[in-house]
Amino acid sequence: MQNENEVIDPFNWSYVFAALIVLLAFPLLNAIVGWFVFYL
């Protein structure tokens, strides 16, 4: 009798969202750091 083990999906949406955040953050990193340095 085979146990019903959950198959772990290698594709996870959190990886997609993390990649999009990283890709958006790197071009804006200079502006974000400059904003923090200017206003703090």
C-alpha positions in Angstrom: 0.0 0.0 0.0 1.4 3.3 -1.1 1.4 6.2 1.3 0.0 9.4 0.1 3.0 11.7 0.6 2.8 15.2 -0.5 5.0 15.9 -3.5 7.1 19.0 -3.0 6.7 21.2 -6.0 10.1 22.5 -7.2 8.3 25.5 -8.7 7.3 27.8 -5.9 5.6 31.2 -6.4 7.7 32.7 -3.6 10.8 32.2 -5.7 9.1 34.1 -8.6 8.2 37.0 -6.3 11.6 37.1 -4.8 13.3 37.2 -8.2 11.0 40.0 -9.3 11.7 42.0 -6.1 15.4 41.5 -6.6 15.3 42.5 -10.3 13.3 45.6 -9.4 15.5 46.5 -6.4 18.9 46.4 -8.1 18.2 49.2 -10.6 16.5 51.3 -7.9 19.2 50.5 -5.2 21.1 53.6 -5.9 18.0 55.8 -5.6 16.8 54.1 -2.5 20.2 54.4 -0.7 20.5 58.0 -1.9 17.0 58.7 -0.5 18.0 57.2 2.9 21.3 59.1 3.0 19.6 62.4 2.1 16.6 62.2 4.4 18.1 60.4 7.4 
